[in-house]
Amino acid sequence: MNNKKNYKKGYKNEMIQLLCLVAVMPYRSLRLLSDNHRMYQRAVKEMEEDGTVVVDKRGGEKNIRLLNYDRRRGEYEDYVPKEYAAYYEETAREKIKALSDEVNKAASERVMKNSATQIMMYAGDIDISPDKRDLRREMMEDSDLAYYTSGELKQIESYRDTVTYRNEKGEKSKKLSNSRISGLLVSPGGIYAVYHIGESLIEWKKFGEVKMAAYITRIIKQKSMSDVSADEPKNAIVIARNDKLFVKICNSSYRKNEKVVIMNMEYAYDRLYVIPEDRNGVLLLKMMAVNGWRGRILNSVLSREEQMASAEVSVDCDGYDAEHGIYKLVFCIPNLIKLKAFITRALLENNNQKSYQIYCFSFQTEMVAELIGKYGTILTVDVKKFYEEYFN
């Protein structure tokens, strides 16, 4: 590292700090950090040229890593807090090792997805650093805004994946019934289990996900400073790089075994919020982290009378225009379970397109249109303008 260069501030310092936290960063994740992501790309290129980072496709996808950390630890430590350096030394080795595992390619894919999730959280002003509250020893507070990786989450109450045994050709073999969770988002707007499915539907095991949902509920009850009811809805966020995956979940256009595992997710969580891995998704995360965010969105779209009237009808909706007989769903609150139920009802009563309206953000239009077809009306708003008007 050239000591004449200044890495104590700016984009390069930010990149060094982020790499200490995630160890392996997908190159595509630079687009999550800013609308002007080219500044980060330029910084990475210069850091690659001077030997600070390596950029290659090790593990199957273009990614960024610190170069020769062990040999040059003292140099890197000049640019990051001691806690960040310690966190890197604690967590990075296993992640980088996974990139070289040619047999288990799923391991490297998981590292990339988990890292992209952390970068999304960071871009949404959510704390991913070792400075966040240590829930092994401390209690949650209502103002907390932090993301815990699956490894950190499982350490809170010493979670253990369950080992199951099965007979194969007369011999017993053991298999982990583990959760596919990426991490946990703790925020004033809610506590969410977070899953990143990347570009394909993943295999969710019913027992593993139900066990994880119960574990999170127990943590919330034991660690929260507020009174928490056991009947509080269980919330999950599903992040994907391709919106088509959300369509598949809704319209059952997947293989039989995949249909079963999708229903297992619905069984484990009451609300399943779907978010794209892009800057639109970052804005959704920022909104969902705000206390009372659902009410704020509903009140910006629907009248109080419409919201109250929705409780008197059989359709699961957010608002009902009694005068004109119109059921309204606000998918700006991106609950896929509620959208699926609403669209199912609209398809059953396919004789009146005007009776069903879906409000959504512009980037969600293609997905919603593919699901509702000609059996409902779609009204849209730009997510950036909406965020600036109601949340900024």
GIURHU-V385013 format. One record per helix or strand of 3 or more residues. SS is the DSSP state (@ for helix, = for strand). FROM is the first residue (numbers start at 1). TO is the last residue. Records with the same first field share a line. If there is no record, write none. Layout:
SS = FROM-TO, FROM-TO
//
This chain:
@ = 10-22, 27-33, 38-49, 73-77, 82-98, 105-123, 150-156, 206-223, 244-251, 256-268, 279-288, 293-301, 304-312, 336-348, 353-355, 362-372, 383-390
= = 53-56, 63-66, 146-149, 162-168, 171-177, 183-187, 190-198, 235-240, 271-276, 319-321, 326-330, 356-361, 377-381
//
